[in-house]
Amino acid sequence: MRPVPARELGTYALRAKERFNVRSYARGRMKRRSKVEKRLLTTEELSQYIGSPRTTIWTWVCLGKIPGVRRLGRSLRFEKLEIDAWISAQGGASASLPK
């Protein structure tokens, strides 16, 4: 059986072929995305990043002393760029961050 040229396949088959290419591209893109620095941090990641316990971070969130808080359902995420700006504005010392 010979392969059918693309012009004989029809629009449905061409669209299916395009979908396949898009899916394979997206899979490759997902793999590459893991090398990019994360933009949102979890509470655990933030506690390791700034060296403070998670309970302290939750307290700062409740008091409104920490910027860049995003609520996703019942979980919290923190904007890394805003956290970095906040740390630099505090002088870089994580022990006295919520001044």
Number of C-alpha atoms within 10 A of each C-alpha: 3 4 5 8 8 11 9 9 11 10 11 9 13 14 12 11 13 12 12 12 12 12 12 12 11 12 12 11 11 11 10 10 11 9 8 8 8 10 11 17 18 15 18 13 14 20 16 12 13 17 11 15 13 15 11 11 19 14 12 15 15 10 10 11 12 20 17 15 17 14 10 8 6 5 9 15 18 20 17 20 13 15 19 14 12 17 18 13 11 14 10 14 11 14 9 10 18 14 6
